[in-house]
Amino acid sequence: MKEYIEERAIQIANYIIESNATVRQTAKKFGISKSTVHKDVTERLFMINPALAARARQVLDINKSERHIRGGMATKDKYMRERSKFS
C-alpha cells in the first residue's frame, strides 16, 4: 500500500474519533468519496493499526445506528421552516 494512503487512513480515523464525524462529513472534509472513507477505515486501516481502526469503527457504528433519527429530525426541521414562512 502506498504511504500517502496509509497516512490518509490514519488522518481519517483520527478525525472521525475526535469529531464524532459521519462518513459523509469526513468525505466532505477530506475531499474524497464516501466509499473511499469507508474502505480506508474498515479495510486499509485494519492492516496498519487495528486498535485505531476498531475505535473509528465504533464511532461509525454509533452514527449508523442513529442515522434514522437524524434523518427524521432533518425532515421535521425542513417542514417547520416551511411552515414558519407562511405564518
C-alpha positions in Angstrom: 0.0 0.0 0.0 1.3 3.5 -0.8 2.4 5.6 2.0 0.1 8.5 1.3 -2.9 6.1 1.5 -1.7 4.9 4.9 -1.3 8.4 6.2 -4.7 9.4 4.8 -6.4 6.4 6.5 -4.8 7.3 9.9 -5.8 11.0 9.5 -9.4 10.0 8.6 -9.7 7.7 11.6 -8.3 10.4 14.0 -10.8 12.9 12.5 -13.7 10.6 12.9 -12.8 9.8 16.5 -12.0 13.4 17.6 -15.1 15.0 16.0 -17.6 12.1 16.1 -17.9 12.7 12.3 -20.1 10.7 10.0 -18.7 9.1 6.8 -20.4 11.9 4.8 -18.9 14.7 6.9 -15.4 13.0 6.7 -15.6 12.6 2.9 -16.5 16.3 2.5 -13.7 17.4 4.8 -11.0 15.3 3.0 -12.4 15.8 -0.5 -12.9 12.1 -1.2 -15.8 9.8 -1.7 -17.8 8.1 1.0 -16.8 4.7 -0.3 -13.1 5.7 0.0 -13.6 6.8 3.6 -15.4 3.5 4.4 -12.7 1.4 2.7 -9.9 3.3 4.4 -11.4 2.8 7.8 -12.7 -0.7 7.5 -10.1 -2.4 5.4 -6.9 -0.4 4.9 -6.6 0.9 8.5 -7.2 -2.5 9.9 -3.9 -3.7 8.3 -2.0 -0.6 9.5 -3.3 -0.1 13.1 -6.1 -2.5 14.2 -6.7 -0.6 17.5 -7.3 2.7 15.8 -9.5 1.0 13.2 -11.6 -0.5 16.0 -12.1 2.9 17.7 -13.0 4.6 14.4 -15.4 1.7 13.6 -17.1 2.1 17.0 -17.9 5.8 16.2 -19.1 4.9 12.7 -21.3 2.1 14.1 -22.9 4.6 16.6 -23.5 7.1 13.8 -25.0 4.4 11.6 -27.4 3.3 14.4 -28.5 6.9 14.9 -28.9 8.0 11.3 -32.6 7.3 11.0 -33.2 9.7 13.9 -31.1 12.4 12.3 -33.0 12.0 9.1 -36.3 12.3 10.8 -35.1 15.4 12.6 -33.9 17.0 9.4 -37.3 16.4 7.8 -39.1 17.9 10.8 -36.8 20.9 10.7 -37.5 21.3 6.9 -41.3 21.4 7.4 -41.0 23.7 10.4 -39.0 26.2 8.3 -41.6 26.0 5.5 -44.4 26.4 8.0 -42.9 29.5 9.5 -42.7 31.1 6.1 -46.5 31.2 5.9 -47.2 32.2 9.5 
